[in-house]
Amino acid sequence: MKIASGFFRFLLILRRFWGTALASQLEYQLNMLIELLAMLANLAGSLFLLSLFYRQGISLGGWSWSAAQVVLAAYTLLNGLTATLLQPNLSRIVTHVQQGSLDFVLLKPIDSQFWLSLRTISPAGFPEIATGLVWMFYAAHQAGAPLRVAAIAITLLLLASGALILYSLWFVLATTTIWFVKTWNATEVLRAALVAGRYPINAYPPALRTLFTLVLPVAFLTTVPAEALLGRLDWPWALASLGAASGCLALSRCFWLYAIRFYTSASS
């Protein structure tokens, strides 16, 4: 009962957090139009770059044109999630540390990591999330995938795992701000590295495949969910994705609890 009541309490808090944030940001409808145009331009550019390989007759690791689009669609979805939740929340950790306002976050009667990670939401990434999700299923259908209920459920689970991995990497980098205030720039380096997820992991040389699997788990973000939707997932990869998500989330939690022991207010 306590677990259930705690869960519903967090849901109620999220509803209030996000309701307030959306009401505030939707007042500026021109910004939404600009974000939509930017998303369409970015999507067109990504498709154009991908099409260059296939015009040259190059096969990206044995992936067909439609199958490769499933990977790109998964990347688009996660990029939208970044714009919706990660960027607007985690970028503020730097401000809290610099101004000493992290004190007030730590003193609130709510888990500080939860508050910092989900305090606000931006509708800027909604079009990318919706486009990426619809595009994934359309491209998979074009590639001849059967799209069974089980495959769809596994795909959504693996996308959630990829989202947790992505969040954990961002949060750990943002947390290092407690020691090195300007390390937020490192997240831009992370974003640049994660661009590799736009293409199937099989398209890269063996050394990069190892890097994007064991060091920077790009493969679990896009390629593994795409393979699940296409009906050609190896179960060890699915289990590895779930394990990586659990491990990364636990790491982010432990690292945060360790880091706040060293936090000293800018006003103290």
C-alpha positions as CSV (number, residue, x, y, z in Angstrom):
1,M,0.0,0.0,0.0
2,K,2.8,2.4,0.9
3,I,4.5,1.8,-2.5
4,A,1.3,2.3,-4.4
5,S,0.4,5.5,-2.5
6,G,3.9,6.8,-3.0
7,F,3.7,6.1,-6.7
8,F,0.4,7.9,-7.1
9,R,1.8,10.8,-5.1
10,F,4.6,11.2,-7.6
11,L,2.1,11.0,-10.5
12,L,0.0,13.8,-8.8
13,I,3.2,15.9,-8.4
14,L,4.1,15.3,-12.1
15,R,0.7,16.4,-13.2
16,R,1.0,19.6,-11.3
17,F,4.6,20.2,-12.5
18,W,3.9,19.6,-16.1
19,G,0.5,21.2,-16.2
20,T,2.0,24.5,-14.9
21,A,4.9,24.3,-17.3
22,L,2.8,23.6,-20.4
23,A,0.3,26.3,-19.5
24,S,3.2,28.7,-19.3
25,Q,5.0,27.7,-22.5
26,L,1.9,27.3,-24.7
27,E,1.3,31.1,-24.3
28,Y,4.0,31.6,-26.9
29,Q,2.5,29.8,-29.9
30,L,4.9,31.4,-32.3
31,N,7.8,29.5,-30.6
32,M,5.9,26.3,-31.2
33,L,5.7,27.1,-34.9
34,I,9.4,27.9,-35.1
35,E,10.2,24.6,-33.3
36,L,8.0,22.7,-35.7
37,L,9.8,24.2,-38.7
38,A,13.2,23.5,-37.2
39,M,12.2,19.9,-36.6
40,L,11.0,19.5,-40.2
41,A,14.3,21.0,-41.5
42,N,16.4,18.8,-39.2
43,L,14.4,15.7,-40.3
44,A,14.8,16.5,-44.0
45,G,18.5,17.0,-43.5
46,S,18.8,13.6,-41.7
47,L,16.9,11.9,-44.5
48,F,19.0,13.5,-47.1
49,L,22.2,12.4,-45.5
50,L,20.9,8.8,-45.2
51,S,19.8,8.8,-48.8
52,L,23.3,9.7,-50.0
53,F,24.5,6.3,-48.9
54,Y,21.8,4.4,-50.8
55,R,22.2,6.6,-54.0
56,Q,25.8,5.4,-54.0
57,G,24.7,1.8,-53.8
58,I,26.2,1.4,-50.4
59,S,24.5,-1.0,-48.0
60,L,24.7,0.1,-44.4
61,G,25.6,-3.1,-42.6
62,G,23.1,-5.0,-44.7
63,W,20.2,-2.8,-43.7
64,S,17.7,-1.9,-46.5
65,W,16.6,1.7,-47.1
66,S,13.3,1.2,-45.2
67,A,15.0,-0.7,-42.3
68,A,17.6,2.0,-41.9
69,Q,14.8,4.5,-41.6
70,V,13.4,2.7,-38.6
71,V,16.8,3.4,-36.8
72,L,16.6,7.0,-37.9
73,A,13.0,7.3,-36.6
74,A,14.1,5.9,-33.2
75,Y,16.8,8.5,-33.1
76,T,14.2,11.2,-33.9
77,L,12.0,10.0,-31.1
78,L,14.8,10.1,-28.5
79,N,15.9,13.5,-29.8
80,G,12.4,14.7,-29.2
81,L,12.5,13.3,-25.7
82,T,15.8,15.1,-25.1
83,A,14.2,18.4,-26.1
84,T,11.1,17.7,-24.0
85,L,12.6,16.6,-20.7
86,L,16.4,16.3,-20.6
87,Q,17.4,19.7,-21.9
88,P,15.0,21.9,-20.0
89,N,15.5,20.1,-16.7
90,L,19.2,19.0,-16.5
91,S,20.6,22.2,-18.0
92,R,19.3,24.0,-14.9
93,I,21.5,22.0,-12.5
94,V,24.3,24.3,-13.5
95,T,22.3,27.3,-12.6
96,H,21.2,25.8,-9.2
97,V,24.9,25.1,-8.3
98,Q,26.2,28.5,-9.4
99,Q,23.5,30.5,-7.7
100,G,23.3,28.3,-4.6
101,S,19.6,27.5,-5.1
102,L,20.3,23.8,-5.0
103,D,20.0,24.3,-1.2
104,F,16.3,24.8,-1.6
105,V,15.9,21.8,-3.8
106,L,17.7,19.5,-1.3
107,L,15.5,20.9,1.5
108,K,12.2,20.2,-0.3
109,P,10.1,17.3,1.1
110,I,10.6,15.4,-2.2
111,D,13.4,13.4,-3.7
112,S,15.9,15.9,-5.2
113,Q,16.9,13.7,-8.2
114,F,13.2,13.4,-9.1
115,W,12.7,17.1,-8.7
116,L,15.7,18.1,-10.8
117,S,14.9,15.5,-13.5
118,L,11.2,16.1,-14.0
119,R,10.4,19.6,-12.6
120,T,9.4,21.0,-16.0
121,I,8.5,19.9,-19.5
122,S,8.8,21.6,-22.9
123,P,6.4,21.0,-25.8
124,A,9.2,21.7,-28.2
125,G,10.0,18.0,-28.6
126,F,6.4,16.7,-28.9
127,P,6.4,16.9,-32.8
128,E,9.7,14.8,-32.9
129,I,8.4,12.2,-30.5
130,A,5.1,11.8,-32.4
131,T,6.9,11.8,-35.8
132,G,9.5,9.4,-34.7
133,L,7.0,6.9,-33.3
134,V,4.7,7.0,-36.3
135,W,7.6,6.9,-38.7
136,M,9.1,3.8,-37.0
137,F,6.0,1.8,-37.6
138,Y,5.5,3.1,-41.1
139,A,9.1,2.3,-42.1
140,A,9.0,-1.1,-40.5
141,H,5.8,-1.9,-42.4
142,Q,7.6,-0.8,-45.6
143,A,10.5,-3.0,-44.7
144,G,8.1,-6.0,-44.6
145,A,8.0,-6.4,-40.8
146,P,4.8,-8.2,-39.5
147,L,4.3,-5.7,-36.7
148,R,2.9,-8.2,-34.2
149,V,1.6,-7.1,-30.8
150,A,4.5,-8.8,-29.0
151,A,7.1,-7.2,-31.3
152,I,5.5,-3.8,-30.7
153,A,5.5,-4.3,-26.9
154,I,9.1,-5.4,-26.8
155,T,10.1,-2.4,-29.0
156,L,8.4,0.1,-26.7
157,L,10.1,-1.6,-23.7
158,L,13.5,-1.3,-25.4
159,L,12.8,2.3,-26.4
160,A,12.1,3.0,-22.7
161,S,15.4,1.3,-21.8
162,G,17.2,3.5,-24.3
163,A,15.6,6.6,-22.9
164,L,16.7,5.6,-19.4
165,I,20.3,5.0,-20.6
166,L,20.2,8.4,-22.3
167,Y,18.8,10.1,-19.2
168,S,21.4,8.5,-17.0
169,L,24.3,9.6,-19.1
170,W,23.0,13.2,-19.2
171,F,22.3,13.2,-15.4
172,V,25.8,11.9,-14.5
173,L,27.4,14.5,-16.6
174,A,25.2,17.3,-15.2
175,T,26.0,16.1,-11.7
176,T,29.7,16.7,-12.2
177,T,28.8,20.4,-12.1
178,I,29.0,20.1,-8.3
179,W,32.8,19.8,-8.7
180,F,33.4,21.5,-12.1
181,V,30.9,24.2,-12.8
182,K,31.5,24.4,-16.6
183,T,31.2,20.7,-17.4
184,W,27.7,21.3,-18.8
185,N,29.5,21.8,-22.1
186,A,30.4,18.1,-22.0
187,T,26.8,17.3,-22.6
188,E,27.1,18.9,-26.0
189,V,30.0,16.5,-26.7
190,L,27.7,13.7,-25.6
191,R,24.9,14.9,-28.0
192,A,27.4,15.0,-30.8
193,A,28.6,11.4,-30.1
194,L,25.0,10.2,-29.9
195,V,24.4,11.4,-33.4
196,A,26.0,8.1,-34.4
197,G,22.7,6.5,-33.4
198,R,21.1,7.8,-36.6
199,Y,22.6,4.9,-38.4
200,P,22.6,1.1,-37.8
201,I,25.4,0.0,-35.5
202,N,26.4,-2.6,-38.1
203,A,27.3,0.2,-40.5
204,Y,30.4,1.1,-38.4
205,P,33.8,-0.6,-38.4
206,P,34.4,-3.2,-35.6
207,A,36.3,-0.8,-33.4
208,L,33.5,1.7,-33.4
209,R,30.9,-1.0,-32.9
210,T,32.7,-2.0,-29.7
211,L,32.9,1.7,-28.6
212,F,29.2,2.3,-29.3
213,T,28.2,-0.8,-27.4
214,L,30.5,-1.2,-24.4
215,V,31.7,2.4,-23.8
216,L,29.0,4.7,-25.1
217,P,25.9,2.4,-25.5
218,V,24.5,4.0,-28.6
219,A,23.5,0.6,-30.0
220,F,20.9,0.2,-27.2
221,L,19.3,3.5,-28.0
222,T,18.3,3.0,-31.6
223,T,19.6,-0.1,-33.3
224,V,18.3,-2.7,-30.8
225,P,14.7,-1.3,-30.6
226,A,14.7,-1.1,-34.5
227,E,15.8,-4.8,-34.7
228,A,12.9,-5.7,-32.3
229,L,10.3,-3.9,-34.4
230,L,11.7,-5.5,-37.6
231,G,11.4,-9.0,-36.0
232,R,15.1,-9.9,-36.0
233,L,16.1,-9.2,-32.5
234,D,18.6,-11.5,-30.7
235,W,17.3,-12.0,-27.2
236,P,20.8,-11.6,-25.6
237,W,20.8,-8.0,-27.0
238,A,17.4,-7.3,-25.5
239,L,18.5,-8.6,-22.1
240,A,21.7,-6.6,-22.4
241,S,19.7,-3.4,-23.2
242,L,17.5,-4.0,-20.1
243,G,20.6,-4.7,-18.0
244,A,22.4,-1.6,-19.3
245,A,19.3,0.6,-18.5
246,S,19.1,-0.8,-15.0
247,G,22.9,-0.4,-14.4
248,C,23.0,3.1,-15.8
249,L,20.0,4.2,-13.7
250,A,21.5,2.7,-10.6
251,L,24.8,4.4,-11.4
252,S,23.1,7.8,-11.8
253,R,21.4,7.4,-8.4
254,C,24.5,6.3,-6.6
255,F,26.6,9.1,-8.2
256,W,24.0,11.7,-7.3
257,L,23.9,10.6,-3.6
258,Y,27.7,10.6,-3.6
259,A,28.0,14.0,-5.3
260,I,25.7,15.9,-3.0
261,R,27.9,15.0,-0.1
262,F,30.5,17.4,-1.6
263,Y,28.0,20.2,-2.4
264,T,28.6,23.5,-0.7
265,S,26.2,26.4,-1.3
266,A,27.5,29.4,-3.3
267,S,26.1,31.5,-0.6
268,S,27.8,29.7,2.3
